[in-house]
Amino acid sequence: MSKVLRGFLTFVLFAVVSVLMLLLVSLLTGGALPAGVAVLIGLLLGGGYGLQAGVLGSYDLDARQGWLELLVDATWSLPNTLFGFVFGNLIYPWFGDLSRKDSEGGGWVVYKASGTGTGFGHDVLQTLGTVNLGGAGNHEKVHVLQARILGPLYLPFVALSYVLTFTLQVLWTVTVGGLLKLLGAREKPYFRPPDRSAVSGFFGWIYYATPIELWAYSTEHHPA
């Protein structure tokens, strides 16, 4: 199959399947999502992501895995895909450029950080749905897999996880941790993440202790 045909199929399938899925949501919710709005969102966002992924050759439609990834991203994991398409494309262009090399056949859309150095996009990577900044790293692909497994539960689960870890961090810091710091028994009043965490300090533990990050760090791949 030619690259042009793969790209065209990616665009058309994503637009059509997204519309059908959102119309199903409209039907199941008794019109809470109006049919016209469902069609509009499906065409603009689903079609927009399909066009972007098609141009970059994100899905290898010469392989069964590519078809499976596309169908999951357009159905069960559609909320994650559209979330990543909207917010990833709002945020990541400030830090990098779209990379066909890193996107092609990978089942996702990748922005590579501009220039060299450290920080967001270089040694701090991020993935929203199927839109990524910085490349695969050690475990960014795990986040894509998590979204595909959990589907519509993924975003609420992540949000609730951060609320929980933030609450625990604050409560510990202003009570036991703060007291132990005053008594000289602790260097810092807050929980600290391990050195391998991409985020350090007070917010580092909030990030690292979420189930999705514990899962990702425990199963990440380290290149030889």
Buried (B, 14 or more C-beta within 10 A) or exposed (E): EEEEEBBBBBBBBBBBBBBBBBBEBBEEEEEEBEEEEBBEBBBEBBBBBBBBBBBBBBBBBEEEEBBEBBBBBBBBBBBBBBBBBBEBBEBBEEBBEBBEEBBBBBBBBBBBBEEEEEEBBBEBBBBBBBBBBBBBBBBBBBBBBBBBEBBBEBBEBBEEBBEBBBEBBBEBBEEEBBEBBEEEEBEEBBBBBEEEBBBBEBBBBBBBBBBBBEBBBEEBEEEE
